[in-house]
Amino acid sequence: MESTVTRTGFGVLPDGRAVELFTLSNRHGLVVRITNFGTIITHLEVPDRKGRKGDIVLGFDNLEQYVKGHPFFGCTVGRVANRIAEGRFSLRGKTLQLAVNNGPNHLHGGVKGFDKVVWAARPLAGPGVEFSYLSPDGDENYPGNLDVSVCMALNDANELRIDYKAVTDRPTVVNLTNHSYFNLAEADDVLDHELCIAASAYTPSDANLIPTGEIAPVTGTPLDFTQPKRIGSRFAELPGDPKGYDHNYVLDSGGGRLVLAARVFEPTTGRVMETLTTLPGLQLYTANFLDGSITGKYGNIYRRHSGLCLETQFFPDAVHHPHFPSIELNPGETYKQTTVYRFGTV
């Protein structure tokens, strides 16, 4: 079996623009499909311990369903992933008002973020695809022309590597991530997945999921994944409704170099997924707001906790907390970060 990249049509948008689908495969049978609409990972086929391949990401079979709207399945989100309180912040003495699209907050880039645009795409040997997009000055009211590239590559070490770069011609803010929902068992929920996160602290949030500014230890809380445990084992101790995780972890590495941030093991299939990042934060989200109203691939109904997201990131609402790592990007600087999803079996 050879490593390959192929491109096919994936449909046409209401405005007549054609959208493509890129299929990457490696020598060990891993297959990744990515569309240039939002750089969405639509399929990720990974063998289990018996060699049976299964699709371990949530999503849709066709472009039309993605266009209708969805909870950020598999896409690149930006300019700023996660939440900005009240959609308002100051940059270089100027107050900027962004769209409020998540209760009182700005979420994942606004009404038309990077998940809803068509990216230019260039296949690469390896195999991989380089996606690029020029976000114009004033896009979703963010300042500056932002030239972004997202390179997704699959290697024979069973790693899906995502390299992000961005440059700007005016001071702006940037925080990009991939928002794939994983389910290593292809089951109804992920509660029996075993998770370990290399983080001894997290950023507590208020009722609107905005950080308070505190950096608190996970010790003695249901957020402690410093040792592997079932994701659902301490749901009853979590506050709020619906129950589940939607928390930013402060990685022990502090960011800056590519290190292991999290490891997920699914005992039924034996599948293992490791997440590596150069960033200082990781958002654990257990699909708390899926409610059974979405029917995805293969006729699957996506209910609460049908998947888990491990979103590598700078901290949420960093624009309001000077002691958080900065997400400001200035002319002459290059935003660069890497995320790797590594797959195997036990």
C-alpha positions as CSV (number, residue, x, y, z in Angstrom):
1,M,0.0,0.0,0.0
2,E,1.4,3.4,-1.0
3,S,0.9,6.8,0.6
4,T,-1.3,8.9,-1.7
5,V,-3.3,12.1,-2.0
6,T,-6.2,12.5,-4.4
7,R,-8.7,15.3,-5.1
8,T,-12.3,14.9,-6.1
9,G,-15.4,17.1,-6.2
10,F,-17.4,17.5,-3.0
11,G,-20.3,19.6,-4.3
12,V,-21.2,23.2,-5.2
13,L,-22.1,26.1,-2.9
14,P,-25.3,28.1,-3.4
15,D,-23.2,30.8,-5.1
16,G,-21.9,28.4,-7.7
17,R,-18.4,27.8,-6.3
18,A,-17.1,24.3,-6.5
19,V,-15.8,22.6,-3.4
20,E,-13.2,19.8,-3.3
21,L,-12.4,16.8,-1.2
22,F,-8.8,15.6,-0.6
23,T,-8.1,12.0,0.4
24,L,-4.8,11.2,2.2
25,S,-3.8,7.6,2.8
26,N,-0.6,6.1,4.3
27,R,1.1,2.7,4.0
28,H,-0.7,1.4,7.2
29,G,-4.2,2.0,6.0
30,L,-5.0,5.3,7.7
31,V,-7.3,7.5,5.5
32,V,-8.1,11.1,6.1
33,R,-10.6,13.1,4.0
34,I,-10.5,16.9,4.1
35,T,-12.6,19.4,2.3
36,N,-11.4,22.9,1.4
37,F,-14.7,24.3,2.7
38,G,-13.6,25.3,6.2
39,T,-10.6,22.8,6.0
40,I,-13.0,20.3,7.6
41,I,-11.8,16.8,8.4
42,T,-14.8,14.9,7.2
43,H,-13.5,11.3,7.6
44,L,-10.7,9.8,9.6
45,E,-10.4,6.0,9.2
46,V,-8.2,4.2,11.7
47,P,-7.7,0.5,12.3
48,D,-8.6,-1.1,15.6
49,R,-6.5,-3.8,17.4
50,K,-7.9,-6.4,15.0
51,G,-7.1,-4.3,11.9
52,R,-10.7,-3.3,11.2
53,K,-10.9,0.2,10.0
54,G,-13.5,2.6,11.4
55,D,-14.3,6.3,11.0
56,I,-13.6,8.0,14.3
57,V,-14.7,11.6,13.6
58,L,-18.2,13.1,13.6
59,G,-19.5,14.8,10.5
60,F,-21.6,14.6,7.4
61,D,-21.5,12.7,4.1
62,N,-22.1,15.7,1.9
63,L,-21.4,19.4,1.5
64,E,-25.1,20.5,1.8
65,Q,-25.3,19.5,5.5
66,Y,-22.1,21.4,6.4
67,V,-23.4,24.5,4.6
68,K,-26.7,24.3,6.6
69,G,-24.8,24.8,9.8
70,H,-23.2,22.5,12.4
71,P,-21.4,22.6,15.7
72,F,-17.9,23.1,14.2
73,F,-17.4,19.5,13.1
74,G,-13.8,19.0,12.1
75,C,-13.0,22.5,10.9
76,T,-10.4,25.2,11.4
77,V,-11.8,27.9,13.6
78,G,-10.6,31.5,13.7
79,R,-9.5,34.2,13.7
80,V,-9.9,33.5,17.4
81,A,-10.9,30.1,18.7
82,N,-13.0,29.8,21.8
83,R,-14.7,32.8,23.5
84,I,-14.2,36.5,23.9
85,A,-16.3,38.1,26.6
86,E,-19.1,40.3,25.2
87,G,-17.3,40.2,21.8
88,R,-15.4,43.3,22.9
89,F,-11.8,44.1,23.5
90,S,-9.2,46.9,23.2
91,L,-6.2,46.7,20.9
92,R,-3.6,49.5,20.7
93,G,-6.0,51.9,22.4
94,K,-8.9,51.1,20.0
95,T,-12.1,49.3,21.2
96,L,-13.3,46.6,18.8
97,Q,-16.8,45.1,18.8
98,L,-17.1,41.6,17.3
99,A,-20.2,39.6,16.7
100,V,-21.9,38.1,19.7
101,N,-22.8,34.6,18.5
102,N,-22.7,32.5,21.7
103,G,-25.0,33.9,24.4
104,P,-23.2,37.1,25.5
105,N,-19.9,36.1,23.9
106,H,-18.0,35.9,20.6
107,L,-17.2,32.3,19.7
108,H,-14.8,30.7,17.2
109,G,-14.4,33.7,14.9
110,G,-17.9,35.0,14.7
111,V,-20.9,34.6,12.3
112,K,-18.7,33.7,9.3
113,G,-15.4,32.4,10.7
114,F,-12.8,30.4,8.9
115,D,-15.0,27.3,9.2
116,K,-17.4,28.7,6.6
117,V,-15.1,29.9,3.9
118,V,-13.5,28.2,0.8
119,W,-9.8,27.9,1.1
120,A,-7.3,27.7,-1.8
121,A,-5.7,24.2,-1.7
122,R,-2.5,22.7,-3.0
123,P,-1.7,19.0,-2.7
124,L,1.7,18.1,-1.3
125,A,3.8,15.0,-1.4
126,G,3.9,13.1,1.9
127,P,0.9,13.0,1.4
128,G,-0.6,16.4,2.5
129,V,-2.5,19.5,1.5
130,E,-1.7,23.1,2.1
131,F,-4.8,25.3,2.5
132,S,-4.5,29.1,2.4
133,Y,-6.9,31.9,2.9
134,L,-6.6,35.7,3.0
135,S,-8.9,37.1,5.6
136,P,-9.4,40.8,4.6
137,D,-9.1,43.8,6.9
138,G,-12.4,44.1,8.8
139,D,-13.3,40.5,8.3
140,E,-15.8,39.9,11.2
141,N,-14.5,43.3,12.4
142,Y,-11.0,42.0,13.1
143,P,-8.3,44.4,12.0
144,G,-5.6,43.7,9.4
145,N,-5.3,41.6,6.3
146,L,-4.4,38.2,7.7
147,D,-2.7,35.7,5.4
148,V,-3.3,32.2,6.8
149,S,-2.0,28.8,5.8
150,V,-3.0,25.4,7.3
151,C,-0.9,22.4,6.2
152,M,-2.3,19.0,6.9
153,A,-0.1,16.0,6.3
154,L,-0.3,12.3,7.0
155,N,2.8,10.3,7.6
156,D,3.7,6.6,8.0
157,A,4.1,7.0,11.7
158,N,0.3,7.2,11.8
159,E,0.4,10.9,12.5
160,L,-1.9,13.6,11.2
161,R,0.2,16.8,11.5
162,I,-1.3,20.2,11.2
163,D,1.0,23.2,10.8
164,Y,-0.5,26.7,11.1
165,K,1.0,30.0,9.9
166,A,-0.3,33.5,9.7
167,V,1.0,37.0,9.0
168,T,-0.7,40.4,9.2
169,D,-0.2,44.0,7.9
170,R,-1.8,45.5,11.0
171,P,-1.9,44.6,14.7
172,T,-4.5,41.9,15.2
173,V,-5.3,38.8,17.3
174,V,-5.0,35.2,16.2
175,N,-5.8,31.9,17.9
176,L,-6.4,29.0,15.6
177,T,-7.4,25.4,16.3
178,N,-9.0,22.3,14.8
179,H,-12.4,21.4,16.1
180,S,-12.7,17.6,15.3
181,Y,-15.0,15.5,17.4
182,F,-13.4,12.1,18.1
183,N,-15.1,8.8,19.0
184,L,-12.6,6.0,19.0
185,A,-15.2,3.4,19.5
186,E,-17.7,4.6,16.9
187,A,-20.2,4.2,19.7
188,D,-23.1,6.3,21.1
189,D,-20.9,8.2,23.5
190,V,-17.3,8.6,24.7
191,L,-17.8,8.2,28.5
192,D,-15.8,4.9,28.6
193,H,-12.8,6.4,26.8
194,E,-9.8,6.7,29.1
195,L,-8.1,10.1,29.1
196,C,-4.8,11.5,30.4
197,I,-3.9,15.2,30.1
198,A,-0.4,16.6,30.8
199,A,-1.8,19.5,32.8
200,S,-1.7,20.1,36.6
201,A,-3.8,23.3,36.3
202,Y,-6.7,24.8,34.5
203,T,-8.5,28.2,34.0
204,P,-11.7,28.3,36.0
205,S,-14.7,29.9,34.2
206,D,-17.9,31.6,35.1
207,A,-21.4,30.5,34.1
208,N,-20.8,31.8,30.5
209,L,-17.6,29.8,30.1
210,I,-15.4,32.9,30.4
211,P,-12.2,32.5,32.4
212,T,-12.1,34.3,35.7
213,G,-8.4,34.9,35.3
214,E,-7.4,32.4,38.0
215,I,-5.1,29.5,37.2
216,A,-6.1,26.8,39.6
217,P,-4.7,23.3,40.3
218,V,-6.7,20.3,39.1
219,T,-5.7,18.3,42.2
220,G,-8.8,17.2,44.2
221,T,-11.2,18.2,41.4
222,P,-13.1,16.2,38.7
223,L,-10.8,17.9,36.2
224,D,-7.8,15.9,37.3
225,F,-6.7,13.8,34.3
226,T,-3.0,13.7,35.3
227,Q,-3.5,9.9,35.6
228,P,-5.7,8.0,33.1
229,K,-9.3,7.7,34.0
230,R,-12.7,7.2,32.4
231,I,-14.0,10.4,30.9
232,G,-17.5,9.9,32.5
233,S,-16.2,8.7,35.9
234,R,-16.8,12.0,37.7
235,F,-19.5,13.7,35.6
236,A,-21.8,13.7,38.7
237,E,-19.3,16.0,40.5
238,L,-19.3,18.6,37.7
239,P,-21.4,21.7,38.1
240,G,-24.0,23.0,35.7
241,D,-26.3,21.4,33.2
242,P,-25.7,19.7,30.8
243,K,-23.0,17.8,32.6
244,G,-19.7,17.4,30.9
245,Y,-16.3,19.0,30.3
246,D,-15.8,22.3,28.5
247,H,-12.6,23.4,30.2
248,N,-9.2,24.9,29.2
249,Y,-6.2,23.1,30.6
250,V,-2.9,24.8,31.3
251,L,-0.4,22.4,29.9
252,D,2.6,21.7,32.0
253,S,4.9,22.3,29.0
254,G,4.0,25.9,28.9
255,G,4.0,25.8,25.1
256,G,6.7,26.6,22.6
257,R,7.9,23.1,21.7
258,L,6.0,20.1,20.4
259,V,5.1,17.8,23.4
260,L,2.5,15.3,24.3
261,A,-0.6,17.0,25.7
262,A,-3.1,14.3,25.9
263,R,-3.6,10.5,25.4
264,V,-7.0,8.8,24.8
265,F,-7.4,5.0,25.0
266,E,-10.6,3.2,24.0
267,P,-10.6,-0.3,25.7
268,T,-13.2,-2.0,23.4
269,T,-11.3,-1.3,20.1
270,G,-7.8,-0.9,21.6
271,R,-7.5,2.4,19.7
272,V,-5.2,5.1,21.1
273,M,-5.0,8.7,20.1
274,E,-2.2,11.0,21.3
275,T,-2.4,14.8,20.9
276,L,0.8,16.8,20.7
277,T,1.0,20.6,20.5
278,T,3.3,23.6,20.7
279,L,0.6,25.7,22.4
280,P,0.1,26.3,26.1
281,G,-3.6,25.3,26.4
282,L,-5.9,22.4,25.5
283,Q,-9.7,22.7,25.6
284,L,-11.5,19.4,26.5
285,Y,-15.0,19.5,25.3
286,T,-17.3,16.4,25.6
287,A,-20.1,17.5,23.1
288,N,-22.3,18.6,26.0
289,F,-24.6,20.5,23.7
290,L,-25.4,17.8,21.1
291,D,-29.0,16.9,21.6
292,G,-30.0,14.3,19.1
293,S,-31.2,16.8,16.5
294,I,-28.3,16.1,14.1
295,T,-28.1,13.0,12.0
296,G,-24.6,12.6,10.7
297,K,-22.6,10.1,8.6
298,Y,-24.0,6.5,8.2
299,G,-27.3,7.6,9.7
300,N,-25.8,8.2,13.1
301,I,-27.7,10.4,15.5
302,Y,-25.4,12.6,17.5
303,R,-26.5,12.8,21.1
304,R,-24.9,14.4,24.1
305,H,-21.3,13.1,24.6
306,S,-21.2,11.5,21.2
307,G,-17.6,12.8,20.7
308,L,-14.8,14.6,22.4
309,C,-12.7,17.6,21.2
310,L,-9.1,18.2,22.2
311,E,-8.6,21.8,21.0
312,T,-5.0,22.9,21.2
313,Q,-5.1,26.7,21.8
314,F,-4.0,29.8,23.6
315,F,-6.3,30.4,26.6
316,P,-9.9,31.6,26.1
317,D,-10.6,35.3,26.4
318,A,-6.8,36.0,26.5
319,V,-7.5,39.6,25.3
320,H,-8.8,40.4,28.8
321,H,-6.2,38.7,30.9
322,P,-2.7,40.2,30.5
323,H,-1.1,37.4,32.5
324,F,-2.4,34.8,29.9
325,P,-0.1,34.1,26.9
326,S,-0.8,36.8,24.4
327,I,-2.6,36.2,21.1
328,E,-1.6,39.5,19.6
329,L,0.1,39.4,16.2
330,N,1.9,42.3,14.7
331,P,3.3,43.2,11.3
332,G,6.7,41.5,10.8
333,E,5.8,38.6,13.1
334,T,4.7,35.1,12.1
335,Y,2.1,33.2,14.0
336,K,3.3,29.5,13.9
337,Q,2.0,26.5,15.8
338,T,1.8,22.7,15.3
339,T,-0.7,20.1,16.4
340,V,-0.2,16.4,15.8
341,Y,-2.8,13.6,16.3
342,R,-1.0,10.2,16.5
343,F,-2.9,6.9,16.3
344,G,-2.1,3.4,17.4
345,T,-3.6,0.4,19.2
346,V,-3.0,-1.5,22.4
